[in-house]
């Protein structure tokens, strides 16, 4: 069996990340050699990975590679560069010194809080303003801005006690260089930009052991070179599963004989107004133009596969594999007979204004019903204003992000989904998995894939607020139907999205991709 390399830009907190983590765990528990590769420049990468492991979301058996972490390690012993570093510090003066040496006990300090949180300003003993610290909740330094005559000239972003990322600015305020540093202060990579428009003009990666500095035209070229090196470390051409538009495009640039190249799409192929015949998403332009170069293109539902094949051709290239779901135990909580919930990112795609308007109709029939909205995101203020405008503040509460979404859903009579589009929404799958029915708009493509209308939940046409409200009211008035739907939903989703079931679909896709790739079978 070939090893498996899963590629995405970053591991965050959203649904795609959770789908990837469950996917990697599924492969690992089946005895497959699997790893994850990421491309983000998060200064707190190591701490983030540790948090994911400690929370149980990331399996201990799954290694995670990151281009910046790998490059920092590859820099290794930076002693050949130390004399040059020392000379540079003498040339650049005080602002080139490590952070600990910039500050002195003679500094004059102003502390305070603004709209972004706590801060600390530094003035020299002579009263000259030169630095601004943005502080985290524990009082640690998130980043420091350095000034000259109140012009921002440098920003240092911290990882623990050392500077991990340093950005230099022109007097016009445009960033013209970003440096990435090891804990010892060695600059292992740097990106140069045009300060007028922020576009990259080159990436330099240090190789101190050979006294070389490699130049790439931009981040994509560096990313591809690193991914190719990662692939070439394997004695057998691996399956490379790229999970986002940008990483699919980069995977297509891997040497053809080095990997079986598989794309996986976690979203819809169309943009606004999110109908089957809407314009295609522009971020997939490069990918859609090269579909025949992929060994498999995985989507999450048969309905989406059929639509994409009809519109884009290349029917043989598409396969269907849903996201696997670790079936959680049902939380030991009692159902609240008047509670409805939403667990979602507060973003335009989720169209939560629809849920709020629909709930105003619910209250006409069930005045003591309550809606709890869990999550955070850019639409929060707009949604809070809408609730206030409609006079629903006593019935709709914003709960913020929760570490126990399953418990929130299990306490509810039902959950609600009003998204403009969803490929295979984790929130719907998780709600069904804990035995809570879902009342949802029928958007492309996830709700109708996951919900069996009238059996495990209720599906209404997208935008039909009153019908959505009627579905919620129906379940609020009928505990027996709610419980029956909940039990059916848990049984159905645990069968269709179990690791065992989804792994079989992946094995089918792997065989299909092997055939299309024409690469030699692994020994």
N, C-alpha and C positions, 0 to 999 in steps of 0.2 A: 504494500500500500504506500502510495506517495505521502510524504509529509504535507501538512496544510499550513499555509501562511495567510492569515486574515489581515487585510490592510484597510485602515481608515485614518482619517486625519487626526482625530483625538478621541480619547475616552472621557466622556463627560458624565452628565447625570440624566440624560434624556432617554427616550424610548429606543433609539437606534443603538446607543451604547449598551443598554440592557439586553437587547436582542443579540448583539455581538458577544457579550459576555456569556449568555446562556448557550449560544452556538458553540463557543470555544469549550465550555464545560461539557457539553454533550459529546463533542469529539473526543475530549480527553478521557471522559469516563468510559468511552467505548474503546479505549486503548490506542487511539490515533495520536500521532506525533503532530501537535498543533502549537502554533505560536501566533502572537498578535504583533503587528508593526504599526507604529504611529508616527506622525510627521509634525506634530505641534511643538512649539518652543516654550511650553509651560515651565517656568523656573521652578515650580514645585512638583515636577513630574514624579520624583521618587516618593514624596509624601502622598501624592494622589494615588499612586499604585498601592502603597501600603494601606491607605484608607479603604480602597476597594477590596483588598484581600481581607482586612480585618472585619469588614462588614459582611463578608461571605459572598459578595457579588462576583468577585474574580476568583476563580479556582486557583488554589496554591500550585497546582501542577502545570499551569499555563504561563509560560514566559512572555513578557511584554518587552519588545524592542522599541527604542525611540531614536530617531536620527540624531538628535542633539546629545542624548546620553551616550550613544555609541561613539559619536565623534569626539566627545570629551574624553571617553576612556581610551580611544585610539590615539589621542594626543599623548597619552601616557606620561612618561618622564619628560617634563618640559625644560630640563636643565640646559639643553643647548640654546634655549631662547632666553635664559634668565639675564645674561649680560645685556642683551638687547632691551629687555623689559626695564632693567635698571636705568639704562641710558635714556629710554623714552620718558621715564618718570622725571629724570633730571631736566629734560628738555621741556616737557609740558608743565612742570611745576606742580603746585599744590593740588590742582584738580585731577591730576593723574594718579595721585596716591590712593591706596586702598581706603575704604570708608573709615576704618578704625583710626587711620592716621590723619584723616581730614579734620575730624572733630578734636577739640581740646577741652580741657576742664575750664578754660577761661572763656568759653563761648557764652554769650548772652542768649537766653532762651525765652521764646513766647510759645505757650501752648493754648490750644483751643479746639473748638468743634465747628465744622461747617456742614453744608448739605451732603458732603461726601464722607463725613466721619471725623475722627480725631486727627489732629495734626500737631506738628512741632516745627517752629521756625528757629533757625540758627543765625546769630549775628557774631561777628568776630569781637574780640575784646575791645577793639576800637569802634565797634558799633556798625560795621558794614554787613549788610544782609547778604548771605551767600548760599543758604541751603534750606530746603523745606522737606520735612519727613511726613509722609502719609502713614498713619498708624493703623494696625489691625485691632480687632476687638480685645486682644490680650496685651496691647501696648507695644507689640513688636513692629518693626519697620517693614512696610510693604514696598515702598519705593522712596527714593530721595531725589528731589530736583535740585540741581545746582545752578546758581545764577551769577551773572556778572553785570553790575549796573541794572539789576532787575530783569535782564534778558535771560531766558532759559537757555543754558548751553549744554546741559547734560542731565540725563536721568539714569539713576542706578536702581535696578529692581533686584530685590533680595531673595535668596533661598537660604533660610536660616540665618547664619551669621556672615555669609559671603555674598558678594555681588555676582548674580548669575547672568544678568543682561544689562547692557549699558548702551544708551542711545545718545548720540551727539546731535546738536541742533545748530543751524545757522542763526545769524542775528535776526533773520526774518521769521524765525520760529519753525522752519521746516526741518524735519529729520533728514540727515544726510548719511548717517551710518549707524548700524546697530551691531554691537559686539556681544559675543557669547563667551563667558569666562568659566574656567574650571574653579574649584574651590581655592586653588593656589594663586588665582589671578591671571592664568595664562589664557590668551584670547585664541580659542580653538577654531572659531568661525566668526565671520562678519559679513553683513549684508550692506552694500552701498546702494543708496537711493538718490533719485533726482529730488532735491528738496522742494522744487516747485510743484510737483504733482504726486510725490510719494512712490513713484514707480521704481522698481528695482533696476539697477544697472550692472549688477554683478554680485556674486557670492564667492567668498574666499574661505577655504577650509585648510587649516594648518596640518602639516605632517612633519612634526619636529624631528622624528627619528630619521627622516631622509632629508631634512632641511629644505622641504618643498612647501610651497603654498599653491594649492590647486584652485583654479578659477572656473566658475560656472557662470553661464550667462544670466541665470536667475534661479529662484527656488525650485521650479519644476525640474530643471536639469539636474540639480543636486539631489532632489528627491529620487529621481529615476536612477541615478548612478548608485545611490545608497541601497535602494530596493534591489537593483541588479546584483550588487555585492552580497546582500543578504540571501538572495535566491541562490547565488553561486556557491555559497557555503554548504549547500546540501549536495550530497553525493547523488541524489535522485531528483529529477525535475519535479518540483512540488506543485500542488494545486495552490494557486494564488487567487484568493477570493477578495476582490476589491468591493467595498461596501458603500462608497460615496462617489458622486460624479467626478470629483477631481482625482480620486485615487484610481478609478476605472481608467481614466484617460492616461494616467501615468503607467498603469499596468500594461496598457496596450503598447507602450514603448519598450517593454522588456524584450530581450532577445528571444526570438520566436522559439528557438530550440531549448530554452532554459526553463520553461514553466508551462503548465496548463493554465490558461488565463480565463478566469471566471468573474463575471460581474454579477453583483446582487443589488437590486433596486429596492430601497425601503420607502419610496414615496411614489407619487403619481407621475406619469409621463407628461401630463398636460398642465398648462397654467390657467390663469383666469379666463373665463368664468368656471373652470373646472368641470366642463362637460367633455364627453368622449371626443367631440370634434373641435375642442378648444385648441389654440396654438400650443405646439410642443414647448416644453421647458427649454429655455435657451442654455441653461448650464449643462445640458446633456448634448449640445450640438455636436461636439467632437466625437462623442461616444456613438451617437446614432448614425453618424457618417461612416463608422468603421465596424458596424455590427458583425460583418462577416469575418472580422479578424479575431473575434472572441470565440473561445471554445464552448462557452455556454453563457447565457444571460438569464439569470434567475429572477423571477418575480414571485410575489407572495400569494397570488390567486389565479385561478383558471380564467376568470373574467378579464383580468388585466392582461394575461398572456394572449388571449384571443384578440383583444382590442389592439395591442401593440403589434402583433403579427400582421393583422389586417392593414394597419396603417403604415408600418415600417418594412414589411416584408421579412425575409430571413426567418421564416417560420420554424425551420429546423433548429435554429439557435436558441429559442426560448424554452425554458423549463420552469416548473412551478415547485417551489419549496417554501412552506410557511415557516415563520419563526417558531422555534421550539420554546416551550414554556416549562419552567420548573414548577410543578403543581405545589402550591403552598398548602399547608394544613389550614383548615378554616379557623380563623381567629376565634378565640373563646370570648366572644362578645354577643350580646343580645341585640336582635334587630329592633331599631327604634321605629315604631309604627307610623311616625309622621316625618321621617327624615329621608331626604333625597340628596345625593351628593354628585359632585363632579371632581374628578382627579385629572388635572390637565395642566400643561404649560399655558400661561395666560398670554397668548399670542394671536395675531390676526387669523391665522389658519384655523384656529379652533372655534372661531365665530361664537364665542361665549355670550355675546349680546343676544343671540338667538335663544339660548337657554334662559337668560334672565327675563326676556320678554315672554317666553312661553310659561315661565313659572308664575308670572303675574296672572295668567289665566288659571293655573292650578289653584291659586289662592282664592279664586272666585268660588270654587267648589269645596276646597279644603282649607279654610282660613288659618288653621293652626299648623299647616305643613311648613317645613323649613328646608332650605337649600343651603348646603355647605359646599363651598368651592375651595378645593385644595390646589396649591401650586403658586408659582410666581412667574413673572415675565413682563414684557414691555406694555401689555394692554391693561395692567392692573388699575392704573389711575382712571383710565377711560371707563372701565367696567364699574369701578366704585362710584364714579360720577353718575353713571346710568342708573344704578341701584338707588342712589339718593334722589335722582330726578323722578323716578317712578314711585318714590315713597315706600320702598321695599326693604329698608335697612333693618327693620325688625324681623324680617323673615329670611333674608339672604345674608350670609356671613362669609367673609373671605378669611380662610383659615391659615394661609401661608403654606409653605412647603411642609410636608409631613414625612417623617421617617417610617411611618407605618400606614402606607396607603391601603394595604389589604384590610386592616382593621377598620379604617374609615369606610371602605366600601361594604364590608360585611355588616356594619351597623345599619346600613341604609336599606330602605325598601327597594330602591332601584338606583342605578346611576344613569346619567344623561350624557349623550354625545351629540354635538351639533356642528361638527367640523365641516369645512368646505371640501376637504379631501382627506383621506386616510388610506394608506396602503394596507397595513394590518395592525391596527392600533393596540398597543400593549395594554392601555387602560381598559378597553373592552374585554380583552382576553383575561386580564386579571380579575375583573369584576365577575365574569362568568365562573372563573376558577374558584372564587370564594363563595359561590352560590348566590350571587346577587344579579337579578335580571338587569338588562340594559334597554333603555328607551332611546332610540337613535334616529337621526336623519340618515337617509339612504344616499350617502355620498360615495364617490369613487374612492376606494374599492372595498375597504375593510369591513364596514358594518354588515353588509349582506353576506360576506364570506364567513364571519364569525358567529353572527346571530341567526338562529332559526326562528323566523318571524312567527309569533304566536306560541312558540314552544319554549324558547330560552330567553326571549325578549320581544320587543316591539319595534318595528321599523316603519317610519313614515317618510313621505317625500321630503326632500331637502327644502327647507324654508316654510314648511307647514307647521307653524307655531301652535295653532289650536289643536291640530291632530297630535302633536307631541305632548301637549298638556293633557289631552284626553287619555293618552297612554299612561302617563304618570298617575293621573287620578284613578284610572282603572286599577292599577296595582295598589295604590294607597287604600282603596276601598275593599280590596280582596286579598287578605293575608294568605288564604289557602292557595290562590293562583300564584301569588308571589313566591311562596315556598315551593310549589310544584315547578315553576319555571326555574327557580334557583337550583334545585336539585338536578333538573334536566340539563341545565347549562353547565354545571360542574362536571357531570358525567360526560357530556359531549366534548367539552374543550379538553378534558384530561385525556380523552382518547385521541382526538385529532392532532393535538399539539404536544403530545408526550415525546420525550427524547427518543424513545424506541421508534415511534411512527415517523418522526421527522428525519431521523438518521437513515431510515430506509429510502426516503425521498432523496436525500443527499447522495446516497450510494448510487441511485439511479442516475442522478445528474453527473456524478463523477465518471461513470461508465460512458455516458453520452459525450461528455467533454473529452475523455480519452480518445474516443473514436474520431471525433472531429479534429483533434490536435494532431493525430498521426505520429505522436511521439512514441518512442519505444516503451513497452510496458516495464514497470519497475520489477527488479528481480527480488 
